[in-house]
């Protein structure tokens, strides 16, 4: 499971991944080239973080 988040929604996405997987999520900052076209899962802002966890 991977979700993308902006600065505003990163905490919400961290909580969602934790609740879904039952484990601590992995938080990584996107590279500049990646975040140009990647959007936040909760709004239309550019994503800054990728949050991952096991399914």
PQR file of N, CA, C, O and H, with PARSE charges and radii, in Angstrom:
ATOM      1  N   UNK A   1       0.844  -1.176   0.000 -0.4000 1.5000
ATOM      2  CA  UNK A   1       0.000   0.000   0.000 -0.0000 2.0000
ATOM      3  C   UNK A   1       0.883   1.230   0.000  0.5500 1.7000
ATOM      4  O   UNK A   1       1.783   1.362   0.830 -0.5500 1.4000
ATOM      5  N   UNK A   2       0.622   2.123  -0.931 -0.4000 1.5000
ATOM      6  CA  UNK A   2       1.317   3.397  -0.991 -0.0000 2.0000
ATOM      7  C   UNK A   2       0.296   4.505  -1.184  0.5500 1.7000
ATOM      8  O   UNK A   2      -0.626   4.392  -1.992 -0.5500 1.4000
ATOM      9  H   UNK A   2      -0.109   2.015  -1.605  0.4000 1.0000
ATOM     10  N   UNK A   3       0.478   5.570  -0.430 -0.4000 1.5000
ATOM     11  CA  UNK A   3      -0.394   6.733  -0.561 -0.0000 2.0000
ATOM     12  C   UNK A   3       0.494   7.964  -0.637  0.5500 1.7000
ATOM     13  O   UNK A   3       1.579   8.014  -0.058 -0.5500 1.4000
ATOM     14  H   UNK A   3       1.227   5.662   0.226  0.4000 1.0000
ATOM     15  N   UNK A   4       0.001   8.953  -1.368 -0.4000 1.5000
ATOM     16  CA  UNK A   4       0.738  10.196  -1.539 -0.0000 2.0000
ATOM     17  C   UNK A   4       0.084  11.296  -0.734  0.5500 1.7000
ATOM     18  O   UNK A   4      -1.141  11.349  -0.624 -0.5500 1.4000
ATOM     19  H   UNK A   4      -0.881   8.913  -1.839  0.4000 1.0000
ATOM     20  N   UNK A   5       0.909  12.188  -0.161 -0.4000 1.5000
ATOM     21  CA  UNK A   5       0.372  13.238   0.705 -0.0000 2.0000
ATOM     22  C   UNK A   5       1.126  14.548   0.541  0.5500 1.7000
ATOM     23  O   UNK A   5       2.329  14.576   0.285 -0.5500 1.4000
ATOM     24  H   UNK A   5       1.905  12.144  -0.250  0.4000 1.0000
ATOM     25  N   UNK A   6       0.379  15.626   0.697 -0.4000 1.5000
ATOM     26  CA  UNK A   6       0.977  16.954   0.760 -0.0000 2.0000
ATOM     27  C   UNK A   6       1.338  17.232   2.226  0.5500 1.7000
ATOM     28  O   UNK A   6       1.085  16.412   3.109 -0.5500 1.4000
ATOM     29  H   UNK A   6      -0.598  15.604   0.905  0.4000 1.0000
ATOM     30  N   UNK A   7       1.924  18.386   2.456 -0.4000 1.5000
ATOM     31  CA  UNK A   7       2.308  18.772   3.823 -0.0000 2.0000
ATOM     32  C   UNK A   7       1.095  18.827   4.755  0.5500 1.7000
ATOM     33  O   UNK A   7       1.197  18.452   5.922 -0.5500 1.4000
ATOM     34  H   UNK A   7       2.130  19.052   1.738  0.4000 1.0000
ATOM     35  N   UNK A   8      -0.041  19.286   4.254 -0.4000 1.5000
ATOM     36  CA  UNK A   8      -1.254  19.444   5.060 -0.0000 2.0000
ATOM     37  C   UNK A   8      -1.844  18.103   5.478  0.5500 1.7000
ATOM     38  O   UNK A   8      -2.320  17.972   6.606 -0.5500 1.4000
ATOM     39  H   UNK A   8      -0.125  19.591   3.305  0.4000 1.0000
ATOM     40  N   UNK A   9      -1.826  17.113   4.606 -0.4000 1.5000
ATOM     41  CA  UNK A   9      -2.524  15.856   4.858 -0.0000 2.0000
ATOM     42  C   UNK A   9      -1.619  14.685   5.256  0.5500 1.7000
ATOM     43  O   UNK A   9      -2.100  13.558   5.374 -0.5500 1.4000
ATOM     44  H   UNK A   9      -1.439  17.219   3.690  0.4000 1.0000
ATOM     45  N   UNK A  10      -0.342  14.921   5.463 -0.4000 1.5000
ATOM     46  CA  UNK A  10       0.580  13.814   5.750 -0.0000 2.0000
ATOM     47  C   UNK A  10       0.197  13.077   7.038  0.5500 1.7000
ATOM     48  O   UNK A  10       0.296  11.851   7.088 -0.5500 1.4000
ATOM     49  H   UNK A  10       0.049  15.837   5.367  0.4000 1.0000
ATOM     50  N   UNK A  11      -0.231  13.785   8.063 -0.4000 1.5000
ATOM     51  CA  UNK A  11      -0.606  13.114   9.313 -0.0000 2.0000
ATOM     52  C   UNK A  11      -1.838  12.231   9.126  0.5500 1.7000
ATOM     53  O   UNK A  11      -1.911  11.133   9.677 -0.5500 1.4000
ATOM     54  H   UNK A  11      -0.311  14.781   8.022  0.4000 1.0000
ATOM     55  N   UNK A  12      -2.789  12.710   8.357 -0.4000 1.5000
ATOM     56  CA  UNK A  12      -4.003  11.941   8.081 -0.0000 2.0000
ATOM     57  C   UNK A  12      -3.663  10.658   7.308  0.5500 1.7000
ATOM     58  O   UNK A  12      -4.191   9.589   7.612 -0.5500 1.4000
ATOM     59  H   UNK A  12      -2.729  13.603   7.909  0.4000 1.0000
ATOM     60  N   UNK A  13      -2.790  10.770   6.321 -0.4000 1.5000
ATOM     61  CA  UNK A  13      -2.392   9.602   5.534 -0.0000 2.0000
ATOM     62  C   UNK A  13      -1.592   8.616   6.394  0.5500 1.7000
ATOM     63  O   UNK A  13      -1.767   7.405   6.262 -0.5500 1.4000
ATOM     64  H   UNK A  13      -2.360  11.639   6.074  0.4000 1.0000
ATOM     65  N   UNK A  14      -0.732   9.112   7.257 -0.4000 1.5000
ATOM     66  CA  UNK A  14      -0.005   8.238   8.183 -0.0000 2.0000
ATOM     67  C   UNK A  14      -0.977   7.441   9.052  0.5500 1.7000
ATOM     68  O   UNK A  14      -0.797   6.238   9.244 -0.5500 1.4000
ATOM     69  H   UNK A  14      -0.590  10.096   7.365  0.4000 1.0000
ATOM     70  N   UNK A  15      -2.000   8.106   9.574 -0.4000 1.5000
ATOM     71  CA  UNK A  15      -3.009   7.432  10.396 -0.0000 2.0000
ATOM     72  C   UNK A  15      -3.781   6.387   9.594  0.5500 1.7000
ATOM     73  O   UNK A  15      -4.049   5.293  10.092 -0.5500 1.4000
ATOM     74  H   UNK A  15      -2.146   9.083   9.418  0.4000 1.0000
ATOM     75  N   UNK A  16      -4.138   6.722   8.356 -0.4000 1.5000
ATOM     76  CA  UNK A  16      -4.880   5.780   7.510 -0.0000 2.0000
ATOM     77  C   UNK A  16      -4.068   4.513   7.223  0.5500 1.7000
ATOM     78  O   UNK A  16      -4.593   3.402   7.301 -0.5500 1.4000
ATOM     79  H   UNK A  16      -3.920   7.610   7.952  0.4000 1.0000
ATOM     80  N   UNK A  17      -2.798   4.685   6.894 -0.4000 1.5000
ATOM     81  CA  UNK A  17      -1.948   3.532   6.591 -0.0000 2.0000
ATOM     82  C   UNK A  17      -1.734   2.695   7.842  0.5500 1.7000
ATOM     83  O   UNK A  17      -1.750   1.466   7.771 -0.5500 1.4000
ATOM     84  H   UNK A  17      -2.371   5.587   6.831  0.4000 1.0000
ATOM     85  N   UNK A  18      -1.535   3.336   8.983 -0.4000 1.5000
ATOM     86  CA  UNK A  18      -1.364   2.610  10.236 -0.0000 2.0000
ATOM     87  C   UNK A  18      -2.620   1.808  10.571  0.5500 1.7000
ATOM     88  O   UNK A  18      -2.523   0.644  10.960 -0.5500 1.4000
ATOM     89  H   UNK A  18      -1.522   4.334   9.041  0.4000 1.0000
ATOM     90  N   UNK A  19      -3.787   2.414  10.424 -0.4000 1.5000
ATOM     91  CA  UNK A  19      -5.046   1.723  10.714 -0.0000 2.0000
ATOM     92  C   UNK A  19      -5.280   0.574   9.742  0.5500 1.7000
ATOM     93  O   UNK A  19      -5.812  -0.467  10.128 -0.5500 1.4000
ATOM     94  H   UNK A  19      -3.865   3.359  10.107  0.4000 1.0000
ATOM     95  N   UNK A  20      -4.894   0.752   8.512 -0.4000 1.5000
ATOM     96  CA  UNK A  20      -5.118  -0.269   7.489 -0.0000 2.0000
ATOM     97  C   UNK A  20      -4.185  -1.468   7.637  0.5500 1.7000
ATOM     98  O   UNK A  20      -4.601  -2.610   7.442 -0.5500 1.4000
ATOM     99  H   UNK A  20      -4.462   1.597   8.198  0.4000 1.0000
ATOM    100  N   UNK A  21      -2.927  -1.210   7.980 -0.4000 1.5000
ATOM    101  CA  UNK A  21      -1.934  -2.285   8.035 -0.0000 2.0000
ATOM    102  C   UNK A  21      -1.669  -2.798   9.446  0.5500 1.7000
ATOM    103  O   UNK A  21      -1.225  -3.933   9.621 -0.5500 1.4000
ATOM    104  H   UNK A  21      -2.588  -0.283   8.139  0.4000 1.0000
ATOM    105  N   UNK A  22      -1.936  -1.976  10.446 -0.4000 1.5000
ATOM    106  CA  UNK A  22      -1.646  -2.362  11.822 -0.0000 2.0000
ATOM    107  C   UNK A  22      -0.171  -2.285  12.162  0.5500 1.7000
ATOM    108  O   UNK A  22       0.257  -2.791  13.200 -0.5500 1.4000
ATOM    109  H   UNK A  22      -2.296  -1.053  10.304  0.4000 1.0000
ATOM    110  N   UNK A  23       0.609  -1.655  11.295 -0.4000 1.5000
ATOM    111  CA  UNK A  23       2.046  -1.523  11.499 -0.0000 2.0000
ATOM    112  C   UNK A  23       2.463  -0.065  11.300  0.5500 1.7000
ATOM    113  O   UNK A  23       1.705   0.749  10.773 -0.5500 1.4000
ATOM    114  H   UNK A  23       0.261  -1.244  10.453  0.4000 1.0000
ATOM    115  N   UNK A  24       3.674   0.238  11.731 -0.4000 1.5000
ATOM    116  CA  UNK A  24       4.205   1.578  11.523 -0.0000 2.0000
ATOM    117  C   UNK A  24       4.449   1.794  10.032  0.5500 1.7000
ATOM    118  O   UNK A  24       5.068   0.946   9.390 -0.5500 1.4000
ATOM    119  H   UNK A  24       4.290  -0.424  12.159  0.4000 1.0000
ATOM    120  N   UNK A  25       3.986   2.894   9.471 -0.4000 1.5000
ATOM    121  CA  UNK A  25       4.208   3.162   8.052 -0.0000 2.0000
ATOM    122  C   UNK A  25       5.620   3.688   7.784  0.5500 1.7000
ATOM    123  O   UNK A  25       6.320   4.141   8.689 -0.5500 1.4000
ATOM    124  H   UNK A  25       3.483   3.583   9.993  0.4000 1.0000
ATOM    125  N   UNK A  26       6.005   3.612   6.538 -0.4000 1.5000
ATOM    126  CA  UNK A  26       7.281   4.157   6.096 -0.0000 2.0000
ATOM    127  C   UNK A  26       6.988   5.473   5.385  0.5500 1.7000
ATOM    128  O   UNK A  26       6.191   5.519   4.448 -0.5500 1.4000
ATOM    129  H   UNK A  26       5.436   3.243   5.803  0.4000 1.0000
ATOM    130  N   UNK A  27       7.635   6.535   5.834 -0.4000 1.5000
ATOM    131  CA  UNK A  27       7.432   7.864   5.276 -0.0000 2.0000
ATOM    132  C   UNK A  27       8.685   8.270   4.515  0.5500 1.7000
ATOM    133  O   UNK A  27       9.782   8.280   5.073 -0.5500 1.4000
ATOM    134  H   UNK A  27       8.283   6.498   6.595  0.4000 1.0000
ATOM    135  N   UNK A  28       8.516   8.606   3.234 -0.4000 1.5000
ATOM    136  CA  UNK A  28       9.642   9.057   2.422 -0.0000 2.0000
ATOM    137  C   UNK A  28       9.266  10.339   1.709  0.5500 1.7000
ATOM    138  O   UNK A  28       8.117  10.534   1.311 -0.5500 1.4000
ATOM    139  H   UNK A  28       7.625   8.598   2.782  0.4000 1.0000
ATOM    140  N   UNK A  29      10.237  11.200   1.554 -0.4000 1.5000
ATOM    141  CA  UNK A  29      10.014  12.440   0.819 -0.0000 2.0000
ATOM    142  C   UNK A  29      10.249  12.163  -0.661  0.5500 1.7000
ATOM    143  O   UNK A  29      11.232  11.522  -1.033 -0.5500 1.4000
ATOM    144  H   UNK A  29      11.170  11.042   1.877  0.4000 1.0000
ATOM    145  N   UNK A  30       9.344  12.647  -1.499 -0.4000 1.5000
ATOM    146  CA  UNK A  30       9.477  12.461  -2.939 -0.0000 2.0000
ATOM    147  C   UNK A  30      10.596  13.331  -3.486  0.5500 1.7000
ATOM    148  O   UNK A  30      10.874  14.411  -2.966 -0.5500 1.4000
ATOM    149  H   UNK A  30       8.545  13.167  -1.197  0.4000 1.0000
ATOM    150  N   UNK A  31      11.231  12.845  -4.542 -0.4000 1.5000
ATOM    151  CA  UNK A  31      12.238  13.646  -5.234 -0.0000 2.0000
ATOM    152  C   UNK A  31      11.512  14.722  -6.038  0.5500 1.7000
ATOM    153  O   UNK A  31      10.347  14.549  -6.397 -0.5500 1.4000
ATOM    154  H   UNK A  31      11.005  11.967  -4.964  0.4000 1.0000
ATOM    155  N   UNK A  32      12.185  15.814  -6.317 -0.4000 1.5000
ATOM    156  CA  UNK A  32      11.548  16.933  -7.024 -0.0000 2.0000
ATOM    157  C   UNK A  32      10.924  16.505  -8.346  0.5500 1.7000
ATOM    158  O   UNK A  32       9.825  16.953  -8.673 -0.5500 1.4000
ATOM    159  H   UNK A  32      13.131  15.954  -6.026  0.4000 1.0000
ATOM    160  N   UNK A  33      11.579  15.670  -9.097 -0.4000 1.5000
ATOM    161  CA  UNK A  33      11.043  15.231 -10.391 -0.0000 2.0000
ATOM    162  C   UNK A  33       9.764  14.422 -10.213  0.5500 1.7000
ATOM    163  O   UNK A  33       8.861  14.504 -11.046 -0.5500 1.4000
ATOM    164  H   UNK A  33      12.471  15.305  -8.831  0.4000 1.0000
ATOM    165  N   UNK A  34       9.676  13.640  -9.136 -0.4000 1.5000
ATOM    166  CA  UNK A  34       8.491  12.812  -8.882 -0.0000 2.0000
ATOM    167  C   UNK A  34       7.296  13.639  -8.439  0.5500 1.7000
ATOM    168  O   UNK A  34       6.165  13.349  -8.831 -0.5500 1.4000
ATOM    169  H   UNK A  34      10.409  13.573  -8.460  0.4000 1.0000
ATOM    170  N   UNK A  35       7.527  14.669  -7.626 -0.4000 1.5000
ATOM    171  CA  UNK A  35       6.390  15.397  -7.068 -0.0000 2.0000
ATOM    172  C   UNK A  35       5.807  16.444  -8.014  0.5500 1.7000
ATOM    173  O   UNK A  35       4.831  17.107  -7.663 -0.5500 1.4000
ATOM    174  H   UNK A  35       8.446  14.905  -7.308  0.4000 1.0000
ATOM    175  N   UNK A  36       6.378  16.605  -9.192 -0.4000 1.5000
ATOM    176  CA  UNK A  36       5.812  17.552 -10.150 -0.0000 2.0000
ATOM    177  C   UNK A  36       4.460  17.089 -10.675  0.5500 1.7000
ATOM    178  O   UNK A  36       3.569  17.909 -10.899 -0.5500 1.4000
ATOM    179  H   UNK A  36       7.171  16.067  -9.477  0.4000 1.0000
ATOM    180  N   UNK A  37       4.299  15.787 -10.873 -0.4000 1.5000
ATOM    181  CA  UNK A  37       3.053  15.280 -11.447 -0.0000 2.0000
ATOM    182  C   UNK A  37       2.213  14.470 -10.459  0.5500 1.7000
ATOM    183  O   UNK A  37       1.090  14.087 -10.786 -0.5500 1.4000
ATOM    184  H   UNK A  37       5.023  15.121 -10.691  0.4000 1.0000
ATOM    185  N   UNK A  38       2.727  14.204  -9.275 -0.4000 1.5000
ATOM    186  CA  UNK A  38       2.021  13.386  -8.297 -0.0000 2.0000
ATOM    187  C   UNK A  38       1.189  14.277  -7.385  0.5500 1.7000
ATOM    188  O   UNK A  38       1.686  15.267  -6.848 -0.5500 1.4000
ATOM    189  H   UNK A  38       3.640  14.515  -9.010  0.4000 1.0000
ATOM    190  N   UNK A  39      -0.072  13.920  -7.216 -0.4000 1.5000
ATOM    191  CA  UNK A  39      -0.996  14.711  -6.409 -0.0000 2.0000
ATOM    192  C   UNK A  39      -1.316  14.015  -5.092  0.5500 1.7000
ATOM    193  O   UNK A  39      -1.258  12.790  -4.994 -0.5500 1.4000
ATOM    194  H   UNK A  39      -0.475  13.115  -7.652  0.4000 1.0000
ATOM    195  N   UNK A  40      -1.651  14.803  -4.095 -0.4000 1.5000
ATOM    196  CA  UNK A  40      -2.065  14.319  -2.777 -0.0000 2.0000
ATOM    197  C   UNK A  40      -3.349  13.500  -2.925  0.5500 1.7000
ATOM    198  O   UNK A  40      -4.188  13.798  -3.775 -0.5500 1.4000
ATOM    199  H   UNK A  40      -1.698  15.798  -4.175  0.4000 1.0000
ATOM    200  N   UNK A  41      -3.495  12.467  -2.092 -0.4000 1.5000
ATOM    201  CA  UNK A  41      -4.681  11.603  -2.120 -0.0000 2.0000
ATOM    202  C   UNK A  41      -5.942  12.343  -1.639  0.5500 1.7000
ATOM    203  O   UNK A  41      -7.058  11.899  -1.910 -0.5500 1.4000
ATOM    204  H   UNK A  41      -2.814  12.225  -1.401  0.4000 1.0000
ATOM    205  N   UNK A  42      -5.768  13.470  -0.925 -0.4000 1.5000
ATOM    206  CA  UNK A  42      -6.903  14.158  -0.313 -0.0000 2.0000
ATOM    207  C   UNK A  42      -7.213  15.522  -0.913  0.5500 1.7000
ATOM    208  O   UNK A  42      -8.259  16.101  -0.619 -0.5500 1.4000
ATOM    209  H   UNK A  42      -4.861  13.830  -0.705  0.4000 1.0000
ATOM    210  N   UNK A  43      -6.330  16.037  -1.742 -0.4000 1.5000
ATOM    211  CA  UNK A  43      -6.567  17.329  -2.372 -0.0000 2.0000
ATOM    212  C   UNK A  43      -5.803  17.376  -3.690  0.5500 1.7000
ATOM    213  O   UNK A  43      -5.226  16.372  -4.106 -0.5500 1.4000
ATOM    214  H   UNK A  43      -5.481  15.567  -1.982  0.4000 1.0000
ATOM    215  N   UNK A  44      -5.794  18.484  -4.323 -0.4000 1.5000
ATOM    216  CA  UNK A  44      -5.137  18.603  -5.625 -0.0000 2.0000
ATOM    217  C   UNK A  44      -3.733  19.202  -5.542  0.5500 1.7000
ATOM    218  O   UNK A  44      -3.116  19.477  -6.570 -0.5500 1.4000
ATOM    219  H   UNK A  44      -6.262  19.300  -3.985  0.4000 1.0000
ATOM    220  N   UNK A  45      -3.229  19.403  -4.330 -0.4000 1.5000
ATOM    221  CA  UNK A  45      -1.881  19.941  -4.178 -0.0000 2.0000
ATOM    222  C   UNK A  45      -0.853  18.895  -4.570  0.5500 1.7000
ATOM    223  O   UNK A  45      -1.137  17.697  -4.553 -0.5500 1.4000
ATOM    224  H   UNK A  45      -3.731  19.180  -3.494  0.4000 1.0000
ATOM    225  N   UNK A  46       0.330  19.345  -4.919 -0.4000 1.5000
ATOM    226  CA  UNK A  46       1.420  18.433  -5.251 -0.0000 2.0000
ATOM    227  C   UNK A  46       1.793  17.624  -4.012  0.5500 1.7000
ATOM    228  O   UNK A  46       1.899  18.170  -2.914 -0.5500 1.4000
ATOM    229  H   UNK A  46       0.561  20.318  -4.932  0.4000 1.0000
ATOM    230  N   UNK A  47       1.990  16.334  -4.197 -0.4000 1.5000
ATOM    231  CA  UNK A  47       2.410  15.475  -3.094 -0.0000 2.0000
ATOM    232  C   UNK A  47       3.873  15.730  -2.766  0.5500 1.7000
ATOM    233  O   UNK A  47       4.690  15.944  -3.661 -0.5500 1.4000
ATOM    234  H   UNK A  47       1.904  15.891  -5.089  0.4000 1.0000
ATOM    235  N   UNK A  48       4.191  15.707  -1.502 -0.4000 1.5000
ATOM    236  CA  UNK A  48       5.562  15.868  -1.039 -0.0000 2.0000
ATOM    237  C   UNK A  48       6.076  14.554  -0.473  0.5500 1.7000
ATOM    238  O   UNK A  48       7.273  14.271  -0.531 -0.5500 1.4000
ATOM    239  H   UNK A  48       3.527  15.533  -0.775  0.4000 1.0000
ATOM    240  N   UNK A  49       5.167  13.748   0.074 -0.4000 1.5000
ATOM    241  CA  UNK A  49       5.543  12.498   0.747 -0.0000 2.0000
ATOM    242  C   UNK A  49       4.844  11.289   0.136  0.5500 1.7000
ATOM    243  O   UNK A  49       3.744  11.390  -0.408 -0.5500 1.4000
ATOM    244  H   UNK A  49       4.195  13.977   0.121  0.4000 1.0000
ATOM    245  N   UNK A  50       5.505  10.156   0.242 -0.4000 1.5000
ATOM    246  CA  UNK A  50       4.890   8.874  -0.054 -0.0000 2.0000
ATOM    247  C   UNK A  50       4.895   8.084   1.249  0.5500 1.7000
ATOM    248  O   UNK A  50       5.922   7.970   1.917 -0.5500 1.4000
ATOM    249  H   UNK A  50       6.398  10.074   0.684  0.4000 1.0000
ATOM    250  N   UNK A  51       3.750   7.547   1.595 -0.4000 1.5000
ATOM    251  CA  UNK A  51       3.594   6.780   2.828 -0.0000 2.0000
ATOM    252  C   UNK A  51       3.290   5.348   2.424  0.5500 1.7000
ATOM    253  O   UNK A  51       2.342   5.095   1.681 -0.5500 1.4000
ATOM    254  H   UNK A  51       2.915   7.639   1.052  0.4000 1.0000
ATOM    255  N   UNK A  52       4.084   4.423   2.905 -0.4000 1.5000
ATOM    256  CA  UNK A  52       3.908   3.027   2.520 -0.0000 2.0000
ATOM    257  C   UNK A  52       3.780   2.119   3.709  0.5500 1.7000
ATOM    258  O   UNK A  52       4.201   2.435   4.822 -0.5500 1.4000
ATOM    259  H   UNK A  52       4.854   4.628   3.509  0.4000 1.0000
ATOM    260  N   UNK A  53       3.182   0.974   3.439 -0.4000 1.5000
ATOM    261  CA  UNK A  53       3.010  -0.069   4.445 -0.0000 2.0000
ATOM    262  C   UNK A  53       2.615  -1.351   3.777  0.5500 1.7000
ATOM    263  O   UNK A  53       2.299  -1.361   2.587 -0.5500 1.4000
ATOM    264  H   UNK A  53       2.839   0.717   2.535  0.4000 1.0000
ATOM    265  N   UNK A  54       2.626  -2.419   4.507 -0.4000 1.5000
ATOM    266  CA  UNK A  54       2.229  -3.713   3.965 -0.0000 2.0000
ATOM    267  C   UNK A  54       0.710  -3.795   3.865  0.5500 1.7000
ATOM    268  O   UNK A  54      -0.001  -3.190   4.667 -0.5500 1.4000
ATOM    269  H   UNK A  54       2.883  -2.411   5.473  0.4000 1.0000
ATOM    270  N   UNK A  55       0.222  -4.528   2.898 -0.4000 1.5000
ATOM    271  CA  UNK A  55      -1.235  -4.748   2.756 -0.0000 2.0000
ATOM    272  C   UNK A  55      -1.702  -5.825   3.687  0.5500 1.7000
ATOM    273  O   UNK A  55      -2.890  -6.148   3.711 -0.5500 1.4000
ATOM    274  H   UNK A  55       0.800  -5.019   2.247  0.4000 1.0000
TER
END
